[in-house]
Amino acid sequence: MLWTDIDDIAIELLETHPEVDPLAVNFVDLRNWVMALPGFDDDPARCGEKILEAIQGAWIEELD
């Protein structure tokens, strides 16, 4: 998985952290959680605020 795999990351986060409200997660934790996902293999330097916002938004959509 890469940073651009927004929907796949959101699904993995939902499965890995089902008890977490995505709106309550700060971007530092979100970045760390994404990098800890199995199958994630991308350069941490390629991640920015826009990517994290997109991941958070997709995660919220997956809850619905």
matplotlib code that plots the C-alpha trace (Angstrom):
import matplotlib.pyplot as plt

x = [0.0, 1.1, 0.0, -2.2, -4.2, -6.6, -9.6, -7.6, -5.9, -9.3, -10.7, -7.5, -7.7, -11.4, -10.6, -7.5, -9.0, -12.8, -13.3, -11.7, -13.6, -11.5, -12.4, -10.6, -7.3, -4.6, -2.5, 0.7, -1.1, -2.9, 0.4, 2.0, -1.0, -0.9, 2.8, 2.2, -0.5, 0.5, 1.3, 2.0, 5.3, 5.8, 8.3, 7.1, 8.4, 5.8, 3.0, 1.5, -1.5, -3.6, -3.1, -3.9, -7.0, -8.1, -7.4, -9.4, -12.3, -12.3, -12.2, -15.2, -17.1, -16.3, -18.1, -21.4]
y = [0.0, 3.5, 6.9, 7.3, 4.1, 6.3, 4.0, 0.8, 2.6, 3.8, 0.2, -1.1, 1.6, 0.8, -2.9, -2.2, 0.5, -0.1, 1.6, 4.9, 8.0, 9.2, 12.8, 12.4, 11.2, 13.8, 13.7, 12.6, 9.4, 8.9, 9.0, 6.5, 4.2, 4.2, 3.4, 0.5, -1.1, -4.5, -4.2, -0.4, 0.3, 3.9, 6.7, 8.6, 11.8, 11.5, 12.1, 15.6, 17.2, 16.8, 13.1, 12.7, 14.8, 12.5, 9.4, 10.7, 11.7, 8.2, 6.6, 8.7, 7.6, 4.0, 4.3, 5.2]
z = [0.0, -0.8, 0.6, -2.5, -1.7, 0.4, 0.4, 1.1, 4.0, 5.4, 5.3, 7.1, 9.7, 10.3, 10.8, 12.9, 15.1, 15.2, 18.5, 17.4, 16.2, 13.2, 14.0, 17.3, 15.8, 15.4, 12.3, 14.1, 15.3, 12.0, 10.1, 12.6, 12.4, 8.6, 8.5, 11.0, 8.8, 7.4, 3.7, 3.9, 2.2, 1.2, 2.0, 5.1, 3.5, 0.8, 3.3, 3.8, 5.5, 2.3, 2.2, 5.9, 5.5, 2.6, 4.6, 7.6, 5.3, 3.7, 7.1, 8.2, 5.0, 5.7, 9.1, 7.3]

ax = plt.figure().add_subplot(projection="3d")
ax.plot(x, y, z, "-o")
ax.set_aspect("equal")
plt.show()
